[in-house]
Structure formats: structure tokens, C-alpha cells
Amino acid sequence: MKFGGTSMSTSQSWQQVKDIVENSTNVCAIVVSAPGKSAEYSQKITDLLKSISVKRAAQENWNEVFKNFTQRFHDIATQLSLNTVRLAKDFENIESRINEGCSEPEILSRGEFLTAKLFAEYCGIEFVDAYDVVVISSEGKPVFDKKDVPKITQSMVVPGYYGRGVDGSLAVFSRGGSDVTGAYLAVKRGATYERWSDTPVCFTDPSVVNDARIVDELTYAELGNITTVVPDILHPSAARVCINNGVTVYVKNTQNPSGTATRITRQRDYTQHPIAGVHVQNDYTSFTLQQIGIDESVGHVYTLSSIFKDFNIPIRTVSGGGDSIVFFIHQDYILSGDLEKIKKITENHHSFNNPTVTVREGISFVSVVGDGMIDQYGYFARIYNALAQAHVSVVSTGSPPSEGVIEIFVSEKDSKQVVEMLYNEFV
């Protein structure tokens, strides 16, 4: 069972998690993340620790940030009547290690470390340090070794996110890596993996479609297509660990523990629901290069991609046809003035011949996901028929249904209506 930062953010949520654990059977490991944001606390614990690391590296005073870090745990411990004397000793040890010049991964891992120690005390369950049971490669990937399987017959609480590097140092996964810890332990213990979240996996965003239905089953392939739009379902590395080792994942909702869980597995029955989700992501921009004869030229997509690479801007989708090339980019990756600079460089580039360059903002990316579309027909027609009835035009399309996903770009002003129409059509 793995509980994320939101589930561990307050003493009230700790009580809720404890109830879930105590009402579950055959639990061999509980993995916890460091506390996330809450109504009372505007920063995640790991963000505070990152700030401490940055300030230490710049030789700036980090005492105030460290006080905020310790106060968060002190508040939780006090509200749950836990031993604050032992906690104070942990604070002293961590502060001493930072002053001694410990590594950044060690600093970043202390949120999970303290959360697991405190939660183990709160539940009366054994604490096992992740350093002793999780091995991480120099590339930040899990390393499996049968001799490392913990010989523990009862439940244990394990910190997420970090472990022992192959060189013996403390190492961490990428952010969100507590998911990987949970998957890792599920493999080593021959167990199923429950990933607990404060939101269920729905066929679409409930803020777009009221009372959107919960997905009861997903394949890993569908998960991969959905997480390009809805990233916080399961960490990609955790998904790879599970699929490579035959682990079944259940995504459960801490706000409704007895509600529908989403089962993630290799295959599913598509009879009831060939479609697994209709999802939207806003804030895209299109960059269109138009030039007569470009479809007969060689290397123009490469050249334009290289210009974007120089600005460190990833391209979500390449589209176009005839005399045009269209790149779709999410605005999170665009700094102020970047596209204007790229536009000028493109217009004056020796590889192009008097091109027309157009930038359009306010575009949404909508994906219809479902392995039930593979080797079937009629899905494009149903999508375009639904959009025609709503009098909505499509900016661009991508990914054929043979890949289990159809992607369309529409104007952001139409995105909510598009999702509602497609949800009603397919779900």
C-alpha cells in the first residue's frame, strides 16, 4: 500500500490512512511519501528540503526554512500525541548531517524518512529504512536482487522515494518516486500493489463532467496513453516495474476507501467499455510553417525541430500536410518571447524559402483512449459526427486508433463542450 503526499499532509489525513491500513488484511508493506500541500501549509516538505539544499550550495542561511520543515512534523506529532522528544533528536541529526555536507539526495529524502518513522510509531508497525531494502542504480532505476528481500513476516512501514545506491551511497528516484518504491516492494514480496490517492481514476475529469464514472479496469497500454494528459495516476517507472514483473495495480481513493478501485493489468475485457477515457489538457500553442513545395523537400522537419531544441522546448505533436508543418507545444515549456524569436529565426533561415510562420495560442489537446478501438472501425466517424453536431471544428488530429488512442486539437473555448460530447458518445 502506497500513500502519497496529499494523503500524509495533515494529522487528520494520517488518522484516515491509519483506519484504511487497520481495515485491510494481508498488508506486508506500507509506503509513505513526505507531506504535501494542505489548506494550512502552502509548500510540500520536499520543496522545503530542496530549498535548503539550494541555499546551502549558495552558502546562504537556511535556518528559517529548516524551522518550517521541522515545525510541520512537530505539529503532526503533537496533534497525534506522538513522542516529540525522539522527533527532536531526529531533527538534530538531520541538521548536523546537513552542516557536515551530506549529499543532496540525503537532504531530499528526510521528509519520507521522518514520515515513515512517525507513521510506524502511530500505527504500532515496524519501521524499515528504505536504504536497507531498496537498491537504486546510478541511472535512478530500481535494481532487483533476491538476496535483498527483507525477511520480515509482519507488516512494515517503508519510506518512499529513496534507497541504497549501488555504490553504497543514499540515492533517490525522480520526483514522485514513492510510486516506484511501492512497485519495487510488491515485486520483491510477490504481492499486489495498492496505490492510494485522494482522487479516483475517472473516465474524464470530474470538474469537466459532473459525476464522471470511475474506471474499473485499465491496461498498462491505456495507462500510458492517459498519463500523457493526466500524469498523476502512476509513475511511469513504477508502471514499467509492474508490467515487467506481472504485478497487478489497484488505484484506490482515500476519500472513499470502499468505493470502486481501478485495476491496472496487461489485458482486460473490452466488451462493456472499449473506451477507457476522454481527457483534455489546455494551454497548447501551434507553430505553423507554410511554404510552397515543402512536402517535396528533405530535412525541413529536422531543421525546425533543431531550432526548438536550441530553446529547450519539447514538441508534443507534429502535424501538417501539403505545404505546411505544424508543431504543437505546451505553454509550460515556453518562456516569454521565445516563440517570437523562433519565428524570426525560422523566417530568415537559409533552409526555408520565404515561409509564412503563424503562431496560434489557446488550443486544447483532447485524447480518446481505449484498446477496444484497436482493429475496429468507426471511431473517427463517431468523433467527427459528435463534433459536427456541436458545431465544433478540429484544429488537427493525430495517432490512429490502431494505437488505442485518437488525439485531436481544438480551440480551448470549445474544449469543455468537446469532452462532454465525447464522454456522452463513448461512456
C-alpha positions in Angstrom: 0.0 0.0 0.0 1.4 3.4 -1.0 0.1 6.7 0.2 1.1 9.9 -1.5 1.9 13.4 -0.2 -1.7 14.6 0.0 -2.7 11.6 2.0 0.0 12.3 4.5 -0.4 16.1 4.6 -2.2 16.6 7.9 -2.8 14.8 11.2 -6.5 14.3 10.1 -5.4 12.6 6.9 -2.9 10.4 8.9 -5.9 9.2 11.0 -7.8 8.4 7.8 -4.8 6.4 6.4 -4.4 4.5 9.7 -8.0 3.5 9.5 -7.5 2.2 6.0 -4.4 0.2 7.0 -6.1 -1.3 10.0 -9.2 -2.3 8.0 -7.0 -4.0 5.4 -5.8 -7.6 5.5 -2.6 -9.2 4.4 -0.7 -6.0 4.2 3.1 -6.7 4.0 4.3 -3.1 3.4 3.1 0.5 3.7 5.0 3.0 1.7 4.5 6.7 2.5 5.5 10.0 0.8 6.5 13.2 2.6 3.6 15.5 3.4 2.3 17.6 0.5 0.4 20.8 0.5 -2.7 21.4 2.6 -5.1 24.2 3.4 -2.7 25.2 6.3 0.6 24.6 4.6 1.4 26.1 1.2 4.6 24.1 0.5 5.4 20.5 0.1 8.0 19.1 2.5 10.3 18.0 -0.4 10.2 21.5 -1.8 11.4 22.9 1.6 14.2 20.4 1.6 15.1 21.3 -2.0 15.3 25.0 -0.9 17.6 24.0 2.0 19.9 22.2 -0.4 20.0 25.2 -2.8 20.6 27.7 -0.1 23.4 25.5 1.4 25.1 25.3 -2.0 24.9 29.1 -2.4 26.2 29.5 1.1 23.0 31.2 2.2 21.3 30.9 5.5 18.8 28.1 5.5 17.8 28.1 9.2 14.4 29.6 8.6 13.5 27.1 6.0 14.7 24.3 8.3 12.4 25.6 11.1 9.4 25.4 8.7 10.4 21.9 7.9 10.6 20.8 11.5 7.5 22.7 12.6 5.4 20.8 10.1 6.4 17.4 11.6 6.2 18.8 15.2 2.6 19.9 14.5 1.6 16.5 13.2 3.3 14.6 16.1 1.8 16.9 18.7 -1.7 16.6 17.3 -1.4 12.8 17.2 0.2 12.6 20.7 3.4 11.0 19.4 6.8 11.2 21.0 8.2 14.7 20.2 11.4 14.0 22.2 12.5 11.3 19.8 11.5 13.5 16.9 13.6 16.4 18.3 16.6 14.1 18.2 15.9 13.2 14.6 15.8 16.9 13.8 19.2 17.4 15.5 20.7 14.5 13.5 19.4 15.8 10.2 20.6 19.4 10.9 24.0 18.0 11.8 24.3 16.0 8.7 23.4 19.0 6.5 26.0 21.1 8.3 28.5 18.3 7.7 27.9 18.4 4.0 25.8 15.4 3.3 24.6 14.8 -0.3 21.5 16.5 -1.8 19.7 13.1 -2.1 20.1 12.6 1.6 18.6 16.0 2.3 15.7 15.4 -0.1 14.9 12.0 1.4 14.5 13.2 5.0 10.8 14.0 4.5 9.9 10.5 3.7 12.3 9.2 6.4 10.5 11.2 9.2 7.0 10.5 7.8 7.6 6.7 7.8 9.2 6.7 11.3 6.3 8.7 12.8 3.6 6.8 11.0 5.1 3.5 12.1 5.0 4.7 15.7 1.4 6.0 15.2 0.2 2.6 13.9 2.4 0.4 16.1 4.0 -1.2 13.0 7.7 -1.8 12.4 9.7 0.9 10.6 12.2 -0.4 8.0 14.5 2.1 6.4 14.3 2.1 2.6 18.1 2.3 2.5 18.1 -1.3 3.8 15.6 -2.8 1.3 15.6 -0.7 -1.9 18.5 -0.7 -4.3 18.8 2.1 -6.9 21.1 2.1 -10.0 23.3 5.1 -10.9 20.7 6.0 -13.5 18.0 6.2 -10.8 16.3 2.9 -11.7 15.4 0.1 -9.3 17.8 -2.9 -9.1 16.4 -6.2 -8.1 18.4 -8.8 -6.2 16.8 -11.7 -4.4 19.1 -11.6 -1.5 17.8 -8.1 -0.7 14.3 -9.4 0.0 13.5 -8.3 3.6 13.0 -11.3 5.9 10.0 -9.8 7.7 6.9 -11.7 8.4 4.8 -8.9 9.7 3.7 -5.5 8.2 6.3 -2.8 7.9 6.3 0.9 7.1 8.9 2.0 4.5 9.8 5.5 3.3 9.2 6.1 -0.3 11.4 7.8 -2.9 14.9 6.8 -1.7 17.1 3.7 -1.2 20.7 2.5 -1.3 22.7 3.3 -4.5 24.8 0.5 -6.0 27.9 2.4 -4.7 26.6 2.3 -1.1 25.5 6.0 -1.1 22.0 7.1 -0.4 20.2 7.5 -3.7 16.7 8.8 -4.8 14.3 8.1 -7.6 12.9 11.0 -9.6 10.2 13.1 -8.0 7.1 11.0 -7.4 9.4 8.1 -6.9 7.5 6.7 -3.9 5.3 5.0 -6.5 8.4 3.2 -7.6 9.2 2.1 -4.1 5.7 0.6 -3.8 6.1 -1.2 -7.1 9.5 -2.4 -6.1 8.4 -3.9 -2.8 5.3 -5.5 -4.4 7.7 -7.4 -6.8 10.1 -8.4 -4.0 7.3 -9.6 -1.8 5.2 -11.3 -4.5 2.3 -9.0 -3.7 -0.3 -6.9 -5.4 0.2 -3.1 -5.3 -2.4 -0.7 -4.0 -1.7 3.0 -4.9 -3.9 5.2 -2.7 -4.7 8.7 -3.9 -7.1 11.4 -2.9 -8.8 11.3 -6.3 -10.2 8.3 -8.2 -9.4 7.4 -11.8 -12.4 8.6 -13.8 -13.3 8.3 -17.5 -12.8 12.1 -17.6 -12.1 15.0 -15.3 -15.0 15.3 -12.9 -14.5 19.1 -12.9 -15.4 19.0 -16.7 -18.2 16.3 -16.5 -20.1 16.2 -13.2 -20.2 12.7 -11.6 -17.9 11.3 -14.2 -17.8 7.5 -13.8 -14.8 5.7 -12.2 -12.8 3.5 -14.5 -12.8 -0.1 -13.0 -10.1 -1.5 -15.3 -7.2 -0.2 -17.4 -4.5 -1.9 -19.3 -0.9 -0.6 -19.0 -1.0 0.5 -22.6 -4.1 2.6 -21.9 -2.5 4.0 -18.8 0.5 5.1 -20.9 -1.8 6.9 -23.3 -3.8 8.5 -20.5 -0.8 9.7 -18.4 0.4 11.9 -21.3 -2.6 14.0 -20.4 -3.4 13.0 -16.8 0.1 12.4 -15.3 -0.7 11.7 -11.7 -2.1 8.2 -11.9 1.0 6.0 -11.6 4.7 7.0 -12.0 6.0 5.7 -15.4 8.9 3.9 -13.8 6.5 2.2 -11.4 4.3 1.1 -14.3 7.3 -0.4 -16.1 8.4 -2.3 -12.9 4.8 -3.7 -12.5 4.3 -4.7 -16.2 7.7 -6.3 -16.4 7.1 -8.4 -13.3 3.5 -9.2 -13.7 2.3 -7.1 -10.8 -1.4 -6.0 -10.7 -2.0 -2.5 -9.5 -5.2 -1.2 -7.8 -5.6 2.6 -7.7 -7.8 3.4 -4.7 -9.4 6.5 -3.3 -8.5 7.6 0.3 -11.6 9.7 0.4 -13.8 6.7 -0.4 -11.9 3.5 0.7 -14.8 1.2 0.0 -15.5 2.7 -3.4 -14.6 1.5 -6.9 -10.9 0.7 -7.3 -9.2 0.9 -10.7 -7.4 -2.3 -11.6 -4.4 -1.9 -13.9 -3.3 -5.0 -15.7 -1.9 -6.3 -19.0 -5.3 -7.2 -20.6 -8.9 -6.5 -20.0 -12.4 -7.3 -21.4 -13.3 -4.5 -23.8 -16.9 -5.6 -24.2 -18.5 -3.3 -21.7 -16.1 -0.3 -22.2 -14.0 -0.3 -25.3 -13.1 3.3 -24.4 -11.0 3.9 -21.2 -11.1 7.7 -21.1 -11.7 11.0 -22.7 -9.3 13.6 -21.4 -8.2 17.2 -22.1 -5.2 19.3 -21.5 -5.3 23.0 -22.1 -2.7 25.7 -22.8 -1.3 24.5 -26.1 0.2 26.7 -28.8 0.5 25.8 -32.5 3.5 26.9 -34.6 2.8 26.6 -38.3 5.4 26.9 -41.1 3.9 27.2 -44.5 5.9 27.1 -47.7 5.1 26.0 -51.3 6.7 22.7 -52.1 7.7 21.9 -48.6 6.2 18.4 -48.9 8.8 17.6 -51.5 11.7 18.9 -49.5 14.1 17.0 -47.3 15.1 17.8 -43.7 12.7 20.7 -43.0 11.0 19.0 -40.0 14.5 18.2 -38.7 15.7 21.8 -39.2 12.6 23.3 -37.5 13.0 20.8 -34.6 16.6 21.8 -34.2 15.6 25.4 -33.7 13.1 24.4 -31.0 15.8 22.2 -29.4 18.1 25.2 -29.1 15.4 26.8 -27.0 15.0 23.6 -24.9 11.3 23.4 -25.9 9.8 19.9 -26.3 7.3 19.3 -29.1 4.1 17.4 -28.2 2.9 16.6 -31.7 4.0 17.2 -35.3 1.2 17.7 -37.8 0.5 19.4 -41.1 0.3 18.3 -44.7 0.6 19.7 -48.2 2.6 22.9 -47.9 2.7 23.1 -44.0 4.4 21.8 -40.9 2.7 22.3 -37.6 4.2 21.9 -34.1 2.1 21.8 -31.0 3.8 22.9 -27.8 2.6 23.2 -24.2 2.9 26.7 -22.8 4.6 25.4 -19.6 7.8 25.0 -21.7 7.7 28.4 -23.4 9.4 31.4 -21.9 8.3 34.9 -22.6 9.5 36.0 -26.1 10.7 32.5 -27.1 8.2 31.9 -29.9 8.8 35.4 -31.4 12.5 34.7 -31.5 11.9 31.3 -33.1 9.5 32.9 -35.6 12.2 35.4 -36.7 14.9 32.7 -36.9 12.6 30.5 -39.0 11.6 33.3 -41.4 15.3 34.1 -42.0 16.7 30.6 -42.0 18.7 29.7 -45.2 16.9 26.3 -45.3 13.5 27.9 -45.9 12.3 29.9 -48.9 10.1 32.9 -47.9 8.0 30.8 -45.4 4.8 32.1 -43.7 5.0 31.5 -40.0 1.9 31.6 -37.8 1.6 31.2 -34.0 -1.8 30.4 -32.5 -2.5 30.2 -28.8 -5.5 28.9 -26.8 -5.5 25.3 -28.1 -6.6 22.2 -26.1 -5.4 18.7 -26.6 -8.2 16.0 -26.3 -7.5 12.3 -26.3 -9.9 9.4 -26.7 -8.2 6.4 -25.2 -9.1 2.7 -25.4 -7.5 -0.5 -26.5 -11.0 -1.5 -27.6 -10.5 0.7 -30.7 -7.6 -1.5 -31.9 -8.5 -3.3 -35.2 -12.0 -1.9 -35.0 -13.6 0.7 -37.3 -16.0 3.7 -37.0 -14.4 5.6 -34.1 -13.1 8.5 -36.1 -16.5 8.8 -37.7 -18.2 8.8 -34.3 -15.9 11.5 -33.0 -16.4 13.8 -36.1 -20.1 13.2 -36.1 -20.3 14.2 -32.4 -18.2 17.4 -33.0 -20.2 18.3 -36.1 -23.4 18.1 -34.1 -21.8 20.5 -31.6 -20.6 22.8 -34.5 -17.0 22.4 -33.4 -14.1 22.4 -35.8 -10.9 20.4 -35.3 -7.5 22.1 -35.5 -5.6 18.9 -36.0 -5.7 15.1 -35.4 -3.1 12.5 -34.6 -2.4 8.9 -33.5 -4.6 6.4 -35.4 -7.0 4.2 -33.4 -4.7 1.2 -34.2 -2.6 2.5 -31.3 -5.5 2.6 -28.9 -5.7 6.4 -28.9 -7.2 9.2 -31.1 -5.8 12.7 -30.4 -7.4 15.9 -31.5 -6.6 19.5 -31.0 -9.5 22.0 -30.7 -9.9 25.6 -29.7 -9.7 26.0 -25.9 -13.0 27.8 -25.8 -14.6 24.6 -27.2 -12.7 22.1 -25.1 -15.3 21.6 -22.3 -18.1 21.0 -24.8 -15.9 18.6 -26.8 -15.1 16.5 -23.8 -18.8 16.4 -22.7 -19.9 15.4 -26.2 -17.3 12.6 -26.5 -17.9 11.4 -22.9 -21.6 11.1 -23.7 -20.8 9.4 -27.0 -18.4 6.7 -25.7 -19.1 6.4 -22.0 
